[in-house]
Amino acid sequence: MKAAAPVETEGFDWRNPDYGAVYAERVARLKSIQDDPEALPAIKAYYAEHPADFIHDWGMTSDPRNAEVGLPVVVPFLLFAKQREFIDWLYDRWRGRENGLVEKSRDMGVTWLCAGFAAWMWLFHPATVFGFGSRKEEYVDKIGDPKSIFWKLRQFIELLPPEFRPVGFDRRKHAPYMRLINPENDAAIVGEAGDNIGRGNRAAMYIVDEKAFIQNQESIEAALSQTSNCNIDVSTPNTAGDAFARKRHSGRVPVFTFHWSDDPRKDDAWYAKQKENLDAAIVAREIDINYTASIADAYIDGEAVSDAQRNGPAHVDAVGGWILGVDAAHFGDDEAVITPRKGRLTKEQVPRKGLSGPGLASVVEGLCADLESGGEHIAEIVIELDGPGVSAFDQLRLGRWANVTRGVHTGQRLKDNRNWNLRALMWRRANDYLNEPPVSLPRDGELAAQLCAMRYRHKDGLLLMQDKTEYKKDNGRSPDRADSFVLTFAGAAAGGDVGAPNPRRSAGGWV
């Protein structure tokens, strides 16, 4: 049961907000509660299982920058669609007793959202303990400092109507340094910082803020594994090889992405201003969620990839036939990946784990059949002949698309006076392609991270790309998605004859 339906935000003008109707609706809803106090227990029971509704209906937030444009500093905490989705995601992680990771652009209100969720749990779920950690104590709690998490928590609680605040709550007694105690139900919110994160109480949920910027991430991870069944890491990216980045791309935890384009308060003009005023590396890392912005010798520029991922199929010319790049998995967590590209358009990649060579070939054949059934033409299938790629190639050469299947050895030396080997040529062509917009890439953070983390150097004046082993050592994962994409530039359809099929060996297989 709710006191009243909330103000709809679908037509709300987020860039020129008028909170008059919101305040009027809240006043009316509060009066209905005061006129019928017996309804309050049922209303609280509803809110106990609907945190997004509670925050949206009664929460307040604060932004000192509002004063610059003549807006109130303290305003109703209205949730736009992505923020509501995030609160629901946190709720699902807690109820499911599972960990999660949040990657975010800057200035998305994530810390306020986490504070609102913690306050909701503190209010409605007796005896729970909610933990917050960050790299410095001042970021967790500093009296009078709005950037600290506990300042936001105290503000959120004190601005609630009295009907929702705990009976007997006294800020001086129940909100000491790095602590919030609910005297009505014994729930608590606790804070820790630096190497002490995870050393305190057991917690129903624990959120580590800006995890990518904390030293000793691995030791904190180990400590938290014994603290809570629901640990949530929140951060903008720092480097491609740190523990946060490896965890984000591991595939082992649910990931929530807060991208600036999900915020109705921001548009292309806002983004252009950020690019004008901020260093390109900051824009890439803190706004575009690019994990590789700090890699000085990365071959492909993150901005080119970000631009390509913002383009949809309608923005580019998809001419010619489809070229499929096939990177076969080797072992463990490596992925077999198929990339379909047609002119300036790259479709969603098809990743698979645990496939044999023939199994991979079957997936390729199925994708080709789907494309042809839609009237499309398969120009070329390029597969790297390494490990399971050989047996996949064997099967493809016996099937319907034998004449367009080409096997390549990416380590093959070239004599073009520019590239050390075929691998270098593929990456050079891919880089040239991305820097001749417009291009459309699937909006996949893992693909972007891999493309932008590949290092290069020159050997005897020739371009030489980092090999898979070196890349995996640096980044904790294999560059399967990036390699699959650049394979679409290896064959004859991409230019040149370096992808021509090799003769069959008498020992069996095409090599």
N, C-alpha and C positions, 0 to 999 in steps of 0.2 A: 504493500500500500504506500502511496506517496501523497504528500499534502496537496500537490497540484502539479499539472504538467509543466515542465520547464519551458523557458523561452526558447523557441526554435532558433538555431544559429545558421541554418542553411542560407538564409538571405542576409545574414549579418555582415556589415561592412567592416571588415577587419582592419582596413588601412585608415578608415576614418570612423572610429567606433563612437557610438552614442549609447551610453549605458542607462539612459533614463528608463526605458521600458524594462530593462533587467532589474533595476532597483524597485520599480513599481510592482513587478511580478513577485519579487522576493518579499516585499512588505506584505502583499496580499497573502502569500503562502504562509508567512510567519503568523499573521493575524488569525488565519484559519486554525493553526495549531494552538494558539493561545486561547481561542474561543472553544476549542474542543481538546483539552489536555489529555483526555483518555485515549485519543488516537495516537499520541506520541510513541508509546511502546511499539505499535505496529509499524509506524513510519521508521523507527530506528531498526526494527527487524528487517525491513526492506533494504535500508541503506547498508546494513551489515553484509549483504551479499552483492551490492551494486556500488562499488567505490567510485566509478566514473560519474554516476548520477549524484552522489553526495558532494564530490568536489565541484561539479558543475553547478549544482543547485545552491550551495552555501559557501563555497570557498572564496577567499580573497587572495589576491597576489599583489606584488609591488614591483614597480620599475621606476627608479629615480629619473631615467631618461625621458619619461613622459612629460616632466615639467618643461623640457626644452621646447615642446610643441603645444603647450597649453593644455595638456591632458592631466587628469588626476594621477598622482603617483600610485595610490592604492585603488585598485579596480577589481570588479568581480572576476573570478577565475573561470571564465568561460572556456570550454575545451573545444578546439576545432577537431576535425575528424581524426587526424593522425594522433593527436594527443589522447583522445578517447580510446583509440585503438591500443595505444601504449599502456594506459591504465588497465585495460582488459587483459593485455599480454602479461603484465606483472601479476595480476590476479590469477591467471592460469598457471604461471610458473609456481606461485606459492601453493595453490591447491594441488598441483601436480608434483610438488616436492622435487623440483628440478632446477638446475642452474640455467643461467642465460647471459647473454652479452648484448650490450647496446652500443652501437657505433652512431655517432651524431655529428652533424654540422654544428657550428657554434651558434649560440643564441636561439635555441629552440625551446627554452623553458624546461629542460629535462630535470634540472635539480629541483625546481619548484614542483614538478610533477611527482618526483620521488618523495619530496617532503609531504605533499598532500596525501600520497598513498600511505606513507608511514603514519601520519596523523590519523587517517581513517582506521588503520589496523589498531592503533593505540586506543581509539575511542570505542570501537565496536567489538573487539575480540579480547576478552579477559586473559590476563596473565601472559600474553604474548610479549616477546622481546624483539625489537627491530633494531638492527645495527647499521651504522654508517661509518665508513672509513675513507680517509683521503691522505695524500702524502704529507700534508702539514696540518698541525693542530688548528691554525688560524682559519683554514678552509672548512674545518669541521665545526668549530665553535670559537667565536670571538665576540664578546659582548658589544653590542652596538654596531657590528659590521654586517651590512646586508648581504655580503657575498658568502658568509658562512652558512652552512646547512642548518645549524640550530637556531640562528636568527630567523630563518625562513619558517622553521617549525613553530617557534614561539609566536611569530606573527600570524601564521595560519590559524593556530588554536585560539589565540586571543581575539581574533576578528570573527570567530563563529558566533552565532546567536547563543545566548545563555542556555537555551534549551538543549544544546548539543555539547556544551562544555561539561566536564566531569563535576559532579557535586563536590564541593569542598576544595576545588583546585585553587592553589595559591602559587603564583609564579615564583615568589621568593623561596618558597619551601619545596615546591615540586618541579622546578625547572632550574636546578643548579648547573654548574659547568658540565657540558657533555652528557647531560642526563635530562630526561623528561619522565616523570612518574605520574601515572594516573591513579589518584587516591581512591577512585570509585571501583576500579576493577583490577588493580595491581599490574596493568600492562606498563611497559617501559620502552623508551627509545634511548639507545646508548651510542656514544661516539668514540672512535679511536683514530690514531694517526700514525703514519710512518711504519716502523717495524713492529709496532704494537698491534697492528690490525689483526684481528682474529684471535687475540690472546685472552679476550674477556669472556663474557657470558655466552651461553648457548643462545641462538637466535632463531626465530621463525623465518626471518629473511634478513640478508645482509647485503647492503649495496656499497660497492667500492667506487667512489667518484674519481674520474680522470685516471683510471687504472693504468693506462699506457705511460703515464709520466711518473709512476712510482718506482723507486729502486727496489731490488729484491722481490720482483713480482712472483717468482717461483716459490719463495719461502712463504710469502703471504698466502699464496694459493694453497699451499699445504696446510697452513694453520687454519684457514677458513674451511677446509674440507672437514674438520672436526668440530666446527662451530655451528654450521647451519646446513640444512638440506636444500636450501634455496639461496645460492650466492649469485648476485647480479653484478657484472662488471660494466661500468659506464665510462665511455671516453671518446674524445676525438682521437684520430690516429696520431701516433708519434713516429715510429719507424717501422719498416716492413719486417724486421727480424725480431722485434721484441715479443715477450710472452703474450701480450694482449693481441697483437696481430696474428701470431701463430694460432692462438685459440680461436680467434674470429674465423680463420680460414680452415680450421681443422675439420669442420663438419660434425663435430661432436656435441655442440651446444646450440640451442635455438638462438637465432640472431635477430634483433630488431634494429632496423635502419631508420634513423631520423635524418632525412636529407632536406636541405633548405627548400627544395622545390615543393615539399609537402606542406609548407607553411603558407597559409593564405595571406599573411602579412607581407610576404616577399614576392617580388616579381623579377623579370629580366633587368629592369632598370636598377633594382637593388643590387643584383648580382654584378652588373656592370660597374656600379659604384665601388663595390668591394674590390674588384679587380683593379680599379683606378687608384684606390687609396692604400691597398695592402701589397706586401711583397708577394710575388707569384707563388712562392713555396708555401706561404701561409694560406693563401686562397686554396691551393690544391689540397693541403692537409686538413685545414680546419673548416673549410666550406664544402669542398668537393669530396671529402672523405677519401682522399688519396693517400694510401699508406706508404707510398714510395717517394713522396715529395722531397724527402731529405737525402735521397740517394744521388750523390753528385755525378757519378759516372753511369747513371741509367741511360740506356740508348734511346728509348722512346719517351717523349715528353708527356707528362700527365695531363696537361691542358688539352693536347690534341685528342687524347682518349676520352676525356670528359666531354669535349665538344661533340665527338662522334656518338657518345652514349646519350646525349640529349636529343639527337636527331632520330625521328621515327622513320619508318619505311617511306612515308609520303614525302619526305624531305629530300630524297635522293633518287638517282636513276639506277634502276636495277635492270641492266641490259646484258644480253648474252645468255650463256648457259650457266648452270650451277657447277661450281667447283667445290668438292668436298675434301677438306683436310682431315686426315685420320691419324691420330696419335694413339698408339697402343700402350696400355698400362703394363708396367713391369711387375710390381709386387706391392703388397701391403696397402697403404692408403692412396697409392697412385691411381689416377683415373685414366680410363680410355675415353678419348673425347673425339667427337665428330663435329666439324664446323662446316656448315653450308654457306657459301658466299656466291653472290651473283652481282657482278659489277660493284657498285658502291654500297650494296646492302649485304650485311652479314646477319643471318637469322640466329635464333637462339641455339646455342651449342647443345649437343646431346652427350652428357657425361655418363659413364657407367663404371662400376667397380666390379672386380672379380670375374671379368669375362675372359674366356679362352680366346685364342685367335679366331677359330671358326664362329664362336659366339659373337665376336665383334663384327665379323664379316656379315653375319645374318642381320645385325642391327643396321649396318650400312645399306644392305640390300633393301631392307624395309623402308628406310628413309628415302632411298632413290625411287622405289615404287610409289610411295606417297606423292613425291614431287611430280613424277611423270603422270600419275593419275589426274593431277590438276592441270595437265597440259604443259608442264615445264620440261626442259631439256637438260640432261646431265652431260656437261662438257668434259668433266674430268674428275677422277677420284685419285687423290694423291695420298699414299700411305708410306710412313717411315718404316723401312725394313730393318727393324731392330727387335729382337726378342719375339713376342707374340705377334708382332706386325708381319713377320714372314708367313706364318700359317694363315693369317687373315688375308694376306695378299694372294696366297695360293688359291684360296676358295673363291675370292673375287675374280681371279683370272679364268676360272672355270665356269663362271656364271654369265648372266645376261649382260653385264656391263664390262666384260673382259677387255673390249677394245679401247675403253677409256680409263682403264685402271693403270696407274703408273706407280712403280715402287722406286723410292729414292733412298740413298744413303746420305744423310745430312752432313756427315763428316767428309764427304768426297771433296778432295782438293780441286780448286779451280785455278785457271791461268788467265784471269781477266784483268790482272794488275790492280784490282780493287778489293777483292774479297778472299779471305783465307780459304774458305770452303763453302759448300752449298748452304750450310746453316747461316753463315754471314750474309750471303746473297738474299736468302729468304727474309731475314730480318731487315735488311736494307730496303727491299721492295715494300715490305709491310710499313716501314717507317715513312717512306716516300708517299705511299698510299694514304696514310693517316694525315699527312701534312698537305694534302691536296683536297680540301673540303669542297662540297659536303660529303661526308661519309656517315653511315649509320652502323653502330655496333650495338649488340644487346646490352641492356643495362644490368650488368653482372659485375659486382664488386670484385669477385675473385679473378675474373678475366682482366679487369683493369689493373688490379694489383700485380698480377703476373707480368703483364705487358710492360708495366712501368718499373718493375724491379730488376729486369734483365740488364746486367752490366756488360760493358764492352771494353776492348782495348785494341791497340794496333800492334801487329807483329810483322816485322819487316815491311812496314808501311801498309799492310793489308788489314782490313777489318776482321776482328776475331771476337765472336760472341762467347759469353760465359757458357760453359757446358752444364748439363742437367745436374751432375754431381755437385759442382760448385754452388749452383743456384740452390739446391736443396739444403746444402750445409748452411748457407746464409739465411734462408727463409723458412726452413723447417717443412717444406713441401716441394713437390715437383711442379715444374711449370707446364703441366699438361695442357691446360686450356690455351695458354699463349702459343705453345708449340703447334697445337692443332690449327690455330688461326693462321700462323705464318706459313704452315705447309700449303695453304691455298695459293701461295706465291711461288711455289717451287717448280711447278710443272710447266708444260708447254703452253697451256692455256693462259698462264700468267705472264708469258713472255719468255722467249728462249727455248732451248731444247734440252735443258738440264734434267727435265723430268721424264725423259723418254724411257719406256720400259726396258729393262735389262733382259738379256737372253736367259732361258731356263738352264739351270745347272743340271748336269747329269746326275748329281747326288740328290736331286729333288728340290723343288721350290724355285721361285723367282727371287732373285736377290738384287 
